[in-house]
Amino acid sequence: MQLEAVAGRVAANVIAAVALTLTQVWVRPGTYFGVRVPPEYRSTPQARQSRQSFRFEIWAATVFAVALSIVASEMGRLWLVSFGLLVQLGIATLAFRAGWRKTKPYGLDSPSTRTAHLFAERPRVPGGVAAVVAPFLILTAAFLYLLSKWESIPARFPIHWDMQGRANGWCDRSLQSIFGPLLIAFAVLVLISGVIAAQAYTARRAPVGSGLERRNHAMLAIPLIVMWIMAIMFSLAALTPVIVRNGRFPIPAFVLILIPIAGVAAGIWFAARASAEPDDMPPDNTPNECWKWGQLYYNPDDSSFMVEKRFGIGYTLNFARWQSWLTLGGMVAIPVAIVLFARHWPRY
């Protein structure tokens, strides 16, 4: 059993647990477990008990998932790792639903009128269009460089190293192995940029300097960070055959680890900052009863196909609108197309 493999899988379980725990913390001001509540409710014994139960159930599931990861490493059954992560997600969903049910009796009625700032500008992506285009340019530069170095790429090259820096995974040169990571990253970036555009278009407009305006800024910054990390990491992966020297990767392992960690830290900072912003705009007027389990919004009487989330940050779909199902279908179709393309693309 390799310590590196075990540590990586256990780390995935712990990171998942932290992220799931924080979904209850990083919520829209004025909501608790997906229910709009009075500001003082968070400090009540009922709220504290719901919060503690939610955290306990997530970490109990995490202990089980960690055990599965260790067993998976011992037995070579990697599917157990995925199963453990699914258990964590399933238990977290049920725990959130339990908190939602306990909180519903204390919910506030939604306002009968809707308000909007018609003359406020739409939210702008941090860095503008250039910040969205730049990750695509990174992938394009890596593609052109690999194309120019095609003849110098060895027929067989290392793609994985152990903790001591010794190569322990190899790959043959082919169009799929060289350009596949870039094409996969490109497709995912198209999907993420589409999500950014949809959120920017459907987000509630807010005056400059308001809490909602800053929340919108964070909402658009987080997927943008993901785009940059993906472009850098996938480009480095694709460039492996031309930058490896004497079987060793020239970039230290800790640097490769720090890149995604820095991105995650930036995302956490934006999320924490957004959740701490005051709710200085008109209150959420989506009815509590239209939030299924406090997580899914279904309201046939609402013409919006995206609304601000009640847990986490950003916007979610109104599943009563056909546009939402079309969007969801596209989000599912793209990853499926990537998998099918990778499996059936000729290897030469």
N, C-alpha and C positions, 0 to 999 in steps of 0.2 A: 504494500500500500504506500503510495507516494504522499509524503506530507504536503507537498505543494498542491496536489489535487484535492486532498481533504480540506485543507485550509481555504481553498478557493470556493468549494461548495458550501462549507459552513458559513463563510463570509457572505455568500449570496443569501442564505437563510436569515442571517442577522440583519443585513441591509434591508431585506424585505420586511422584517418585523419592525424595524425603526420607521420605515416609510409608511407602513400600515398604521402604526401607532400615531404618527403625526397627522394622518388624515383627519383625525378628530380634533387636533389642535389648530391646524391651518384651515380654518373655516371662515366663511363670510361673517363679518360682525353682525351680531343680533340673531345668530342661528346656533342651534345646539342639536347635534345628531340629525341634521336636516330639517329641524323644526324651528320656525321663527318664534323666539321667546323673549320675555322681558330681560333687560340688561342684568338685573340682579339675580336671575335664575342660576347662573353659572356657579355662584357661591353657596347655593343651597345644599343641604345634605343629600337630597335626591340626585342632584347633578353630579356631586362627587362620587356617589355610589355607582352611578351609571358609567362614569369615566373609569373608575377603578376596575369594574367588571370587564369593560371593553379591553383594557390593557392586559389584565390577567389572562383572558381567553386567547389573545393574540400570542403572548409569550409562552403559554402552555402549548399551543400549536407549534410554536417555534422549537421548543424542546423536542417534540416528536419529529419535526422535520430535520433537525440536526442529527438525531439518531438515525433517521433514514439515510441521510447523506453519508454518514460514517459506514453504515452497512453497505450502501451502494458502492463505496470505494473498496471495501473488503471483498465484495462478491463480484464486482465488475458489472453491476446492474444499474446503469446510469439512468434508466427510466424512473428509478426510485427517487432520484433527486428532483425530477420534474413533478412527480407525484407529491413530494413533500411541499414544494412551493404551491401547488394547487390546494393542498390542505390548508396552508397558511391563508391563502386568499379566500377560500371558502369559509373558514372559521371567522375571519375578519368581517366578511360580508354578513354572516349570521349575527355576530356580536354587534355590529353597527345597527342591524335591524332591531335587535333587542333593546339597544339604547334609544332608538327612534320610538319604539312602542312605549317605553317608559316616559319619554319626554312629551309625547303627543298631548296628554291631558293638560299640560301647562302651556301649550302653544297659543299665540296671539291670532286673532282674526286678521285676515288680509284686508288692506284698504279696498274700498269699492271703486276707487278711481285710479287711473293710471296717469303718470306724469312722465315727461321727457323734456330734455333740453334740445330744442330743435336747432338752435343756432351755435351750439358747441361743435367743435371739430371732431371728426372720428379719431379714435386712438391711432397713434402712429407707432410703427415698429421702431424700437431703439436702433439708431444707426441708419434708419431709412432703408431704401431698396438695396443699397450697396451691401448692407450687412446680411441680407438674405441671399444676394447673388454670389457673394464671396465664397461660401462653402462649395458652390457648384464650380467656381473657377479653380479652387484647390483640386477638386477631383479631375477637372479637365487638364490641368497642368500635369498631374501625375499620369494621366492617360497618354498625353502627348510625349512625355519623357520616356515612358515604357515602350511606346511605339518606336521611338527613335533608337532605343537600345535593344530592340528585339533580338538581333543577331548575337549580341553579347550575353544574353541571358542563358545560364547553364541549363542543360537538359534536365538536371535534377538539383533541387536546392532545398535547404532547411527552412522550415516554417514554424518550428516550436523548439524551445530550449528549456532545460531544467533549471533549478535554482543556482547551479554552479556555472550556468552559461553554456553547457554542452548541448548540442543539437540532438533532439530525440524524436523529431517528426520531420518527414520529408515529403516533397511533392514534385511531380513531373511537370515540365513546361508544356503548357497548352493555352489556348485562348481563354478557356474557362478558368484555369488556375491563376492566370496573370490578370485578366481584365474583369473577372467575375466579381471580386470585392468592390471594384469601382462602380460597376453597373448596379449591384445591389444597393450600395450607398446612394447612388443617384436616384433610384426609384424611391427609396425611403425619404430622401430630402424633398422630392416632389410632393410626397404625401404630407410631410410636416409643413412645408411652405403653403400648401393648400389649407391646412388647418389654421395656420397663422392668418392667412387672408380671410378665411371665414370668420374667425374670431374678431379680427379688426373691423370687418364689415357689420357684424351683428351686435357688437358690444354696445352697451348703453353709453351714450355720449355724456360727457361730464365737463364742468368748467375747469379751467386750468387751476391746479393747486388743490383740488378736492381729493378726498380719500379715494373715491371711485376712480378718478383719473390716474392716481398712483397705482391702484390695484390693476387697472387695465395695462399700465406700463409693465408691471411685473408679469402679468399674464402672457404678454407677447415676448418678453425677454427670455422666459424659461425654455420654450421650444426653440428659440433662436440659439440658445446655448447648446442644446442637444444637436442642432444642425452642425455647429462648428466642431463639436467633439467628434461626431460621426465622420465628418469630412477629414479631419486630421488623422484619426485612428485608422480608418479604412484606407486612406492614402498610404500611410506607413506600412500597413499590411500588404498592399499591392506592390509597393516598392521594395519589399523584402529581397527578392532575387537579385536586385542590382545594387543594394547597399550592404549586403552581408559581406564580411571580410574574414577569410579563413574559417568559415563555418560559424562565426559569431556575429550577433547583431550589434552594430556600433553604438546604438542608443542604450544607455543603462536601463535596466528593468525598472528601477525606481522612478525614472522619468516617465516611462510608459504608464506606470500606475498613477503617478501624480496628475497626469492630464485629465483622466475621467474624474479623479477625486476632486480636482479643482473645479471641474464643471458641476459636479454634484453639490459641492460647497456653495458655489455661486447660486445654483438653483434653490438650495435650502435658504440662503440669505434672502433671495427675492421673495420666496414663499412666506418666510417668517415676517418679513417687512410688510408684505401685502396683507397678511392676516391681522397685523397690528394696526392697520390704518383705520381711522374712525369712519363709521357709517354715516357720513354727513350729507348723504343724498336722501331723496324720498325713500321710504322703506320698501322692502321687497313686497310686491303685490301679487306674487304667484301664490295661489291657495295651498295651504298645508296638505289638504287632501289629494292634491294632484301630484305630490311627491311620493312615489311608491317606494316604500322602505327608506324614505328619506334620501334616496339616491337617484332614482329615475323619474324624470318629469314627463307626465302625460296629461295634456290639457287640450282637448279638441276646440275649446272656445278661445284659445290663445293663438293668434296668427303668427307669432314668432316661432321660428324653427330652432333658435338657440336662445337660451336664457342663462343668466349667471348662476353658477353652481351654489349649492348650499353646503357642500363640503369640498375641501380642497380649494383651489383657486382656478379662475378661468370660467369658461362657459360650457354648457352641456346641451344635448339635443332635446327638443320637444318631440317625443316619440309618437305624438298624435298627428304629426305633419309628414306628408309623403317625402318632402325634401330631406328630412332627417334620415329616413330609411335609404334614400338614394345615396346620401353621404356615407352612411354606415356601410352600405354595400360596396362602395368604392374603397373604403378603408380596409375591408376584408379582402376584396378582389386583388389589390396590389400585392400584399404579401403572398397570397396563393399563387399569383402569376410569377412572382420571383422564384418561389420554390419549384414550380413546374419548369420554368426556364432553366434553372440551374441543373435540374435532373436530366433534361432532354437536350441541352445544348451540346452539340458534337464536341468531343475531346480531341482536338488536333492542334 
